Amino acid sequence: MTSYRVPAASDPARPAADRPLTIVVDGEPVAGTAGQTIAGVLLGAGRREWRTTAAGGAPRGVFCGIGVCFDCLVEVNGLRDVRACLRRAQDGDVVTRQGGTR
């Protein structure tokens, strides 16, 4: 299991707050701010649904926001099953909606 560490404010690895970034979601640019998760960028842009369930195609987005429920799965830079609520957005990330199964 991957662990995530939030850098301290003094850590040079911590992104500068207020620095703009752009991710590409299903071919469209979406603006965000450094330090936001992919889910945060999507929610900030008014997008609440970005995945569908395998059974029935019900829309899903972020539910728990802490990586437990797996409702926020997306594909990022070709990698499937990325939890959007945990993955920090990087400028230029390519995010694709993820259907239930492939």
Rosetta blueprint (number, residue, H / E / L):
1 M L
2 T L
3 S L
4 Y L
5 R L
6 V L
7 P L
8 A L
9 A L
10 S L
11 D L
12 P L
13 A L
14 R L
15 P L
16 A L
17 A L
18 D L
19 R L
20 P E
21 L E
22 T E
23 I E
24 V E
25 V E
26 D L
27 G L
28 E E
29 P E
30 V E
31 A E
32 G E
33 T E
34 A L
35 G L
36 Q L
37 T E
38 I H
39 A H
40 G H
41 V H
42 L H
43 L H
44 G H
45 A L
46 G L
47 R L
48 R L
49 E L
50 W L
51 R E
52 T E
53 T L
54 A L
55 A L
56 G L
57 G L
58 A L
59 P E
60 R E
61 G L
62 V L
63 F L
64 C L
65 G L
66 I L
67 G L
68 V L
69 C L
70 F L
71 D L
72 C L
73 L E
74 V E
75 E E
76 V E
77 N L
78 G L
79 L E
80 R E
81 D E
82 V E
83 R E
84 A L
85 C L
86 L L
87 R L
88 R E
89 A L
90 Q L
91 D L
92 G L
93 D L
94 V E
95 V E
96 T E
97 R L
98 Q E
99 G L
100 G L
101 T L
102 R L
